[in-house]
Amino acid sequence: MKKNILYCVCLFMVFAIAQGQNSGENSKANKKNQICFALYTVHKQTLKLTAQFYPIKDYNPFIAELQIKIDEKWETVQESRIQYPGYTAHFRIENWDDTQEKAYRVAYKNEFFYDGIVRKNPKEKDEIIMAAFSCWSIYKRHGGEGPADDIINNLNRLKPDVLFFAGDQSYDHSDHYGYWLKFGEVFGDIIRNTPTIVIPDDHDIGQGNLWGDGGRKSQSRDGNYGGYYMPVDYIKEVERAQTSHLPDPYDPTPIEQGIGVYYTDYTWGGVSFAILEDRKFKSGPKRVLGKGSFQDTREMDVEGATLLGDRQLDFLEAWTTDWKDADMKAVLSQTIFANVTTHSPTLQKKQRYSVDSNGWPQAGRNKALSVIRKSFSCMIGGDQHLGSVLHHGIEDWNNAGYSFAVPAASNFWMRWFKPDAPGKNHVKGMPDYTGEYLDAFHNKMTVLAIANPTHKDNTSKENLLNGRASGYGVIRFNKTSRQTTYECWARNVDMFAPNAKPYNGWPVTFNQTDNFLIKNGFELPELKLNKANQVITVKNQYTKEVISSIRIKGNTYKPKVLQSNMYTIEVGEGHNKKHLFDLEAIKNNKKTIKVDL
């Protein structure tokens, strides 16, 4: 009898150990905390927060609470049902007082808690700091397996005002949520206390490349004909997990298959960010180009090829003149509006062009930049695996905005910019690859900085972070000087060490007005205002098209335009605008107008 009891006890212990081993990483995490991490934003006095849970098992409840510390006591301010698939709880608090810092926590079963700080709006700060990331692969063979102490330690000292993750937070093409939680385990300790902007890209939604084509269904995972391959519920789970904490979309109308949208604006600390979905409406190349062979890539700029789509262009137009609580503006996208890469994945393989880049379609690229520059906005994106700073041009070099493609945070698939000759107007002392170029689609771009890998090819298994141009971006918006500074930092570098330097070519600093730089244009009269820091909007008098809009610094401003014509100027915002009519743009305009508001 005793032998039988002992046998049963041993059998039970073996079974229990096996169950513990088979339950995997999530069960281990469940014993620590059922809540993995939470993301939030505060926009126009509305707090939106999404809590990300480990899978709910057995008969456990699907209800979570958001609690705020008031007078040193935790008070439940809202309950939310945990949604599936994805195990996310969504909270929304209207009339949020963003002038105060508040401690919060997500509570589950009054047993598990995830706490953080909702920061106060840093409007009073002269400099707003963003830390920006792209392409975080947790796979060990990619060199990105957590923890990322080198990044987190720097961020804890830097204390950025906002975080931006530009896409490819997950590289698993069939288990997004499992790997999204791993992403949260790495970055959760900085995300918990910092407003965070996240946009998914192709790998997040289970594809190697994405040309969303308005939401059509793709028959193959490569997506070359446009559309989404994974089931709609999978796409919705990805966007719910990564973007539901963002401010409400500009136009929430779903696209084909009922897939939602999240493009919107977010104002924080006096900087207004336009958040784009540059993949979602982009045309599938094989659908619009067919199987034709093109001797000149300009032939690929075909009728019907779309980049941002009319809906997002309309959004950008409306956002151009909305300067409420904003001194500066920036556009955030999955990637930048150029085809920078010349070699990939090895230096022996020259790449003719990439339709995955936002250099194609060219007309769509130029439409996007022509609207973005109206608000003197700079641009920040990712995806390229190649850190770069460009000054874009449309009709001429440098007459559109500056862009910063932040490098891959973990970079296995390396890319290079290795032009055949130095660019035009190359600045003496700068690297040979800098200067004015036409990209693979004949788009004008001035290359100011590139973080090329120092590894020769993709075969080396050593130094999967060092030497592969891995890293991240730091963007500083100085509202006093109206200057923006781009910094590109390598992995495994202490930013605060005495001799620490970013990648060669950085930092890059430019003025707000350089984002719509008109060298040989026409001038309108100089305006002298009795009130400083006003919004000034220039419109074509006959078509009412907005030409430019900016919140100036100081009391004087002389607008410049590309064409000689008659213009209207609006000074002020809201209902308190002053209109100036019949203003002719001419060369060397000496006229002055005093404006009393």
C-alpha positions in Angstrom: 0.0 0.0 0.0 2.8 2.4 1.0 4.6 1.6 -2.3 1.4 2.5 -4.2 1.0 5.8 -2.4 4.7 6.6 -3.0 4.3 5.7 -6.7 1.3 8.0 -7.0 3.0 10.9 -5.3 6.0 10.6 -7.6 3.8 10.3 -10.6 2.0 13.4 -9.6 5.2 15.3 -9.1 6.6 14.3 -12.5 3.3 15.3 -14.1 3.4 18.7 -12.3 6.9 19.4 -13.4 6.1 18.4 -17.0 3.1 20.7 -16.9 5.3 23.6 -15.7 7.8 22.9 -18.5 5.1 22.7 -21.2 3.3 25.8 -20.1 6.2 27.9 -21.4 7.2 31.5 -20.9 3.6 32.8 -20.4 2.9 30.6 -17.4 6.1 31.8 -15.8 5.0 35.3 -16.4 1.5 34.7 -15.1 3.0 33.8 -11.7 4.7 37.2 -11.7 1.9 39.3 -13.1 -1.1 38.7 -15.3 -0.6 42.2 -16.9 2.4 42.5 -19.2 2.4 46.2 -20.0 0.2 49.2 -20.9 0.4 52.1 -23.4 -1.2 55.5 -23.2 -1.6 58.9 -24.8 -3.3 62.1 -23.6 -4.7 64.3 -26.3 -7.0 67.3 -26.0 -7.8 66.3 -22.4 -8.6 62.7 -23.2 -6.6 59.8 -21.7 -6.6 56.6 -23.7 -4.9 53.6 -22.3 -4.6 50.0 -23.5 -3.5 47.3 -21.1 -1.9 44.2 -22.6 -2.5 40.9 -20.7 -1.0 37.5 -20.7 -3.6 34.9 -21.9 -6.5 34.5 -19.5 -6.8 30.9 -18.6 -9.2 28.6 -16.7 -12.2 30.4 -15.2 -10.5 33.7 -14.5 -12.6 36.8 -15.2 -12.3 39.1 -18.2 -12.6 42.3 -16.3 -9.8 44.8 -15.6 -9.9 48.1 -13.6 -8.1 51.4 -14.1 -7.2 53.0 -10.8 -5.8 56.5 -10.1 -4.0 57.4 -6.9 -6.0 60.2 -5.2 -5.0 61.5 -1.8 -2.6 58.6 -1.4 -5.4 56.1 -2.0 -6.1 54.0 -5.1 -9.5 54.7 -6.6 -11.1 52.8 -9.4 -12.2 55.2 -12.1 -13.2 52.8 -14.8 -13.7 49.1 -15.6 -13.1 47.5 -18.9 -13.8 44.0 -20.4 -10.7 42.3 -21.6 -11.1 41.7 -25.4 -10.2 38.6 -27.3 -8.3 37.8 -29.5 -5.4 39.6 -28.0 -6.3 40.0 -24.3 -6.4 43.8 -24.3 -8.3 46.1 -21.9 -9.2 49.6 -23.2 -9.8 52.6 -21.1 -10.9 56.1 -22.0 -11.2 59.0 -19.6 -12.6 62.3 -20.8 -11.9 65.7 -19.3 -8.5 64.6 -18.1 -6.5 67.2 -16.3 -3.2 67.2 -18.2 -1.6 69.9 -16.1 -1.0 67.4 -13.3 1.1 64.3 -13.1 -0.9 61.3 -11.8 0.0 57.8 -10.7 -2.1 55.0 -12.3 -2.4 51.3 -12.1 -4.2 48.6 -14.0 -5.7 46.1 -11.5 -6.8 42.5 -12.2 -8.7 40.4 -9.6 -7.3 42.8 -6.9 -4.3 40.5 -7.1 -2.2 41.6 -10.1 -1.2 45.3 -10.7 0.7 47.2 -13.4 1.5 50.8 -12.3 2.9 53.8 -14.0 2.7 57.6 -14.3 0.5 59.6 -16.6 2.8 62.6 -17.2 1.6 66.1 -17.3 1.6 67.9 -20.6 5.2 69.4 -20.9 3.9 72.6 -22.6 6.3 74.7 -20.5 9.4 72.9 -21.7 11.6 74.7 -24.3 12.7 71.4 -25.7 10.5 68.3 -26.4 12.4 65.1 -26.8 11.3 62.1 -28.8 13.0 58.7 -28.8 12.2 56.8 -32.0 12.6 53.1 -32.9 11.9 50.7 -35.8 12.4 47.0 -36.6 12.7 45.3 -33.2 13.3 41.6 -33.8 13.4 39.5 -30.6 15.0 36.6 -32.4 18.4 35.8 -31.1 19.8 35.3 -34.6 18.9 38.9 -35.4 20.8 40.2 -32.4 17.8 41.8 -30.8 16.8 39.3 -28.1 16.0 41.2 -24.9 16.7 42.6 -22.5 17.7 45.9 -24.1 19.5 47.4 -21.1 21.7 49.5 -23.3 18.6 51.3 -24.6 16.5 51.4 -21.5 19.4 52.7 -19.3 19.9 55.6 -21.8 16.2 56.3 -21.9 15.9 56.4 -18.1 18.5 59.1 -18.0 17.3 60.9 -21.2 13.7 61.0 -19.9 12.1 61.5 -23.4 8.7 63.3 -23.5 7.3 60.8 -26.0 8.2 57.5 -27.6 7.7 56.5 -31.2 7.8 52.9 -32.5 7.6 53.2 -36.3 6.7 49.5 -37.1 7.9 45.9 -37.1 7.6 45.5 -33.4 7.0 41.8 -34.1 8.7 39.7 -36.7 6.6 36.5 -36.1 4.2 36.1 -39.0 1.7 33.9 -37.3 1.8 34.7 -33.6 1.7 38.5 -33.3 0.4 38.6 -29.8 2.9 36.2 -28.3 5.8 38.3 -29.7 4.1 41.6 -29.0 4.2 40.6 -25.3 7.9 39.9 -25.6 8.3 43.4 -27.0 6.3 44.7 -24.0 8.6 42.8 -21.6 11.6 44.6 -23.1 10.2 48.1 -23.3 7.4 48.1 -20.7 9.4 49.8 -18.0 9.9 52.9 -20.0 6.5 52.8 -21.8 4.6 52.7 -18.5 5.7 56.2 -17.7 5.8 57.8 -21.1 3.2 58.7 -23.8 3.9 56.3 -26.7 3.0 56.4 -30.4 3.0 53.0 -32.1 2.2 52.1 -35.7 2.4 48.5 -37.1 4.1 47.7 -40.3 4.2 44.7 -42.7 5.9 42.2 -40.4 3.5 43.0 -37.6 0.5 42.0 -39.7 2.1 38.8 -40.9 3.6 39.8 -44.3 7.1 40.4 -45.7 5.9 43.5 -47.5 2.6 45.3 -47.4 0.8 47.3 -50.1 -2.6 47.5 -48.4 -4.4 48.7 -51.5 -7.4 49.9 -49.5 -7.9 46.6 -47.6 -8.4 44.1 -50.4 -7.7 40.5 -49.7 -4.3 39.2 -50.9 -4.1 35.6 -52.2 -0.4 35.4 -51.3 1.7 36.4 -48.3 4.1 38.5 -50.4 1.2 40.9 -51.1 2.6 42.0 -54.5 -0.8 42.4 -56.0 -1.9 44.4 -52.9 -4.0 43.7 -49.9 -3.8 41.7 -46.6 -3.1 38.0 -46.5 -3.9 37.1 -42.9 -7.5 36.8 -41.7 -9.3 40.0 -40.8 -9.5 39.1 -37.2 -5.7 38.8 -37.1 -5.3 42.3 -38.6 -7.8 43.8 -36.2 -6.1 42.2 -33.2 -2.7 43.7 -34.3 -4.1 47.2 -34.7 -6.2 46.9 -31.5 -3.1 45.9 -29.5 -0.8 48.5 -31.1 -2.9 51.5 -31.9 -6.1 51.6 -29.9 -4.5 53.9 -27.3 -3.8 56.6 -30.0 -6.1 59.6 -30.3 -9.3 58.9 -32.3 -8.8 58.5 -36.0 -9.5 61.5 -38.2 -12.1 59.5 -40.2 -12.9 56.1 -38.6 -14.6 54.7 -41.7 -13.3 51.2 -42.2 -11.7 50.1 -45.5 -12.4 46.9 -47.4 -13.0 43.7 -45.4 -14.0 45.9 -42.4 -10.4 46.6 -41.5 -10.1 49.8 -39.4 -7.9 52.8 -39.7 -5.9 54.8 -37.1 -4.4 57.7 -39.0 -4.7 60.8 -36.7 -2.9 63.7 -35.1 -1.5 63.9 -31.6 -0.4 67.1 -29.8 1.9 66.9 -26.9 4.2 69.5 -25.3 3.5 72.1 -28.0 4.4 69.7 -30.9 1.7 68.4 -33.2 2.3 65.0 -34.8 0.5 63.7 -37.9 0.4 59.9 -37.6 0.1 58.2 -41.0 -0.6 54.8 -42.4 1.5 55.0 -45.5 1.1 51.2 -46.3 -2.7 50.9 -45.9 -3.8 52.6 -49.1 -0.7 52.1 -51.2 -1.3 50.3 -54.5 -0.1 46.7 -55.1 2.8 47.1 -57.6 1.9 44.0 -59.7 -1.7 45.0 -59.9 -1.0 48.5 -61.3 2.2 47.8 -63.1 1.4 44.4 -64.5 4.4 42.2 -65.6 5.9 44.8 -67.8 9.6 45.5 -68.0 10.6 49.2 -67.5 13.8 50.6 -69.0 13.3 53.8 -67.0 11.7 53.8 -63.6 9.8 57.0 -64.4 7.6 54.8 -66.6 6.4 53.1 -63.4 4.7 56.3 -62.3 1.4 55.1 -63.8 -2.1 56.4 -63.6 -4.1 54.9 -60.8 -1.1 54.2 -58.6 -1.7 55.4 -55.0 0.5 56.1 -52.0 -1.3 57.8 -49.1 -4.7 57.9 -50.8 -7.2 60.8 -50.9 -8.4 60.2 -47.3 -5.0 60.8 -45.8 -4.2 63.7 -48.1 -7.5 65.3 -46.9 -6.4 64.7 -43.3 -3.0 66.3 -43.9 -4.7 69.3 -45.6 -7.0 69.8 -42.6 -4.1 69.3 -40.1 -2.0 71.9 -41.9 -3.9 74.8 -40.5 -4.8 73.4 -37.1 -2.2 74.9 -34.8 -4.1 74.7 -31.5 -1.6 74.3 -28.7 1.2 73.7 -31.2 4.4 75.6 -32.1 6.0 72.9 -34.3 4.9 70.0 -36.4 6.2 66.6 -37.5 4.8 63.7 -39.7 5.3 60.2 -38.5 5.1 57.3 -40.9 6.2 53.7 -41.4 8.9 54.8 -43.8 10.3 57.9 -45.6 9.4 59.3 -49.0 12.5 58.2 -50.9 14.3 55.1 -52.1 17.6 55.5 -50.4 19.0 51.9 -50.4 21.5 51.1 -53.2 22.7 47.7 -52.0 21.0 44.8 -50.2 21.5 42.4 -48.6 25.2 42.2 -49.5 27.5 44.8 -51.0 27.9 42.5 -54.0 24.2 42.9 -54.9 23.2 46.2 -56.2 19.5 47.0 -55.9 18.0 48.8 -58.9 14.9 50.0 -57.1 12.4 49.1 -54.3 8.7 49.6 -54.8 8.4 48.9 -51.1 9.9 52.3 -50.5 7.8 55.5 -50.5 9.8 56.7 -53.5 7.2 54.9 -55.5 4.8 55.9 -56.9 6.4 59.2 -57.7 3.3 61.2 -58.2 1.9 59.9 -54.8 5.2 60.7 -53.2 5.2 64.3 -54.5 1.6 64.8 -53.6 2.4 63.8 -50.0 5.4 66.0 -49.7 3.7 69.0 -51.3 1.1 68.8 -48.5 3.5 68.0 -45.7 5.7 71.0 -46.5 2.8 73.4 -46.2 3.0 73.2 -42.4 6.8 73.3 -42.4 6.8 69.8 -41.0 9.8 67.5 -40.6 9.4 63.7 -41.0 10.3 60.6 -39.0 10.0 57.0 -40.1 11.7 53.6 -40.0 11.6 50.4 -42.0 14.7 51.0 -44.1 17.1 49.2 -41.7 19.4 52.1 -42.7 19.6 55.3 -40.7 19.5 58.4 -42.9 18.7 62.1 -42.9 17.5 63.5 -46.2 16.3 66.9 -47.3 13.6 66.2 -49.9 12.9 68.1 -53.1 10.0 68.2 -55.5 10.4 70.9 -58.2 13.9 71.6 -56.9 16.3 70.2 -54.4 15.6 71.0 -50.8 12.2 72.6 -51.2 10.4 70.0 -49.1 11.0 68.7 -45.6 13.8 66.9 -43.8 13.3 63.2 -43.0 14.9 60.9 -40.5 14.7 57.2 -41.1 15.8 55.7 -37.8 17.9 52.5 -38.1 16.7 49.1 -37.1 16.9 48.6 -33.4 18.2 45.0 -34.2 19.5 44.7 -37.7 19.9 41.4 -39.4 18.8 42.4 -42.9 21.4 45.0 -43.6 21.2 47.7 -46.3 23.7 50.3 -47.6 23.7 53.6 -49.4 26.8 53.3 -51.7 26.4 55.7 -54.7 28.7 55.5 -57.6 29.9 59.1 -57.2 29.6 61.9 -54.7 26.4 64.0 -54.9 26.2 67.4 -56.5 27.0 70.4 -54.3 28.9 68.1 -52.0 30.2 69.9 -48.9 33.9 69.6 -48.4 34.8 67.5 -45.5 31.6 65.5 -45.5 31.4 61.8 -46.4 31.5 61.1 -50.2 28.0 59.7 -50.1 26.5 63.0 -49.1 25.1 65.7 -51.5 22.3 66.0 -54.0 21.1 62.9 -55.7 18.2 61.4 -57.7 17.0 58.3 -56.0 16.1 55.1 -57.9 12.8 56.7 -59.1 14.4 60.0 -60.0 13.1 61.8 -56.9 15.2 64.6 -55.7 16.9 64.1 -52.3 19.9 65.7 -50.6 21.7 63.1 -48.4 23.0 64.6 -45.2 23.8 61.6 -43.1 23.9 57.8 -43.5 24.6 55.0 -40.9 26.0 52.3 -43.2 26.9 49.0 -41.6 30.6 48.2 -41.3 30.1 44.5 -41.8 30.6 43.5 -45.4 27.7 41.1 -45.7 25.0 39.2 -44.0 27.0 36.0 -43.5 28.9 37.0 -40.3 27.3 35.6 -37.1 29.4 37.7 -34.8 28.5 41.2 -33.5 24.8 40.9 -34.4 24.4 44.4 -33.0 27.8 46.1 -33.2 28.9 46.9 -36.7 25.5 46.2 -38.3 24.3 49.8 -37.9 21.7 48.9 -35.3 20.4 51.8 -33.2 17.6 54.3 -32.7 16.8 58.0 -33.0 16.6 60.9 -30.7 14.7 64.0 -32.0 14.8 67.3 -30.2 12.2 69.9 -30.9 13.4 73.3 -29.6 10.3 75.5 -29.5 12.3 78.6 -28.5 14.7 78.5 -31.5 12.3 76.6 -33.7 15.1 74.2 -34.5 14.9 70.4 -34.8 17.9 68.2 -34.1 18.1 64.6 -35.3 20.5 62.3 -33.4 21.2 58.7 -34.5 22.7 56.5 -31.7 24.3 53.0 -32.0 23.4 50.1 -29.7 25.7 49.4 -26.8 26.7 53.0 -26.5 26.3 55.0 -23.3 24.9 58.3 -24.6 26.0 60.1 -21.4 29.6 58.9 -21.4 32.1 61.8 -21.6 33.3 61.0 -25.2 30.0 59.5 -26.5 29.1 60.4 -30.0 26.2 59.5 -32.3 26.8 57.9 -35.7 29.1 59.8 -38.1 27.2 62.7 -39.7 24.9 63.3 -36.7 23.6 65.4 -35.1 21.7 67.2 -37.9 20.1 70.5 -37.0 17.8 72.6 -39.1 15.3 75.4 -38.8 11.5 74.9 -38.9 11.2 77.1 -42.1 13.9 74.9 -43.9 11.1 72.3 -44.3 9.7 74.5 -47.1 12.8 76.2 -48.4 12.1 78.5 -51.4 15.4 79.7 -52.9 14.3 81.7 -55.9 10.6 82.2 -55.3 8.4 85.3 -54.8 7.8 87.4 -51.7 4.7 88.7 -50.1 4.8 91.9 -48.0 6.5 91.7 -44.6 4.0 91.5 -41.8 4.5 93.4 -38.5 2.2 92.2 -35.8 1.2 93.8 -32.5 0.9 90.3 -31.0 3.7 87.7 -31.2 3.6 84.1 -32.1 0.6 84.2 -34.3 -0.6 81.6 -36.9 -0.1 82.9 -40.5 -1.8 81.1 -43.3 -1.2 81.9 -47.0 -3.9 81.0 -49.5 -4.2 81.3 -53.3 -6.8 84.1 -53.6 -8.5 82.5 -56.6 -8.6 78.8 -55.7 -8.5 79.1 -51.8 -5.8 76.4 -51.8 -3.6 76.6 -48.7 0.0 77.4 -49.7 1.5 77.4 -46.2 0.6 77.8 -42.6 2.9 78.3 -39.6 2.9 79.7 -36.1 5.6 82.3 -36.3 8.1 83.1 -33.6 8.1 86.8 -32.8 6.2 89.7 -34.4 7.5 89.8 -38.0 7.2 87.4 -40.9 7.7 87.7 -44.7 6.0 84.8 -46.5 7.5 83.3 -49.7 5.7 81.4 -52.4 6.8 79.4 -55.5 4.7 81.3 -58.0 3.8 84.9 -58.8 0.1 85.3 -58.1 -2.5 87.0 -55.9 -2.8 85.7 -52.4 -4.8 86.1 -49.2 -3.2 86.0 -45.8 -5.0 85.0 -42.6 -3.5 86.0 -39.3 -4.6 84.4 -36.1 -6.7 81.3 -35.5 -10.2 80.2 -34.6 -12.7 83.1 -34.9 -10.1 85.8 -34.2 -8.6 86.0 -37.7 -7.5 89.0 -39.6 -7.8 88.7 -43.4 -5.5 90.5 -45.9 -6.6 90.4 -49.5 -5.1 91.2 -52.9 -1.5 90.6 -52.0 0.8 90.2 -55.0 3.9 88.0 -54.8 6.8 89.6 -56.5 10.6 89.5 -56.4 12.3 91.5 -53.7 9.0 92.8 -52.2 9.7 95.9 -50.1 6.2 96.4 -48.9 5.4 96.3 -45.2 1.9 95.7 -43.6 1.1 96.4 -40.0 -1.4 94.0 -38.5 -3.3 94.9 -35.3 -5.2 92.0 -33.7 
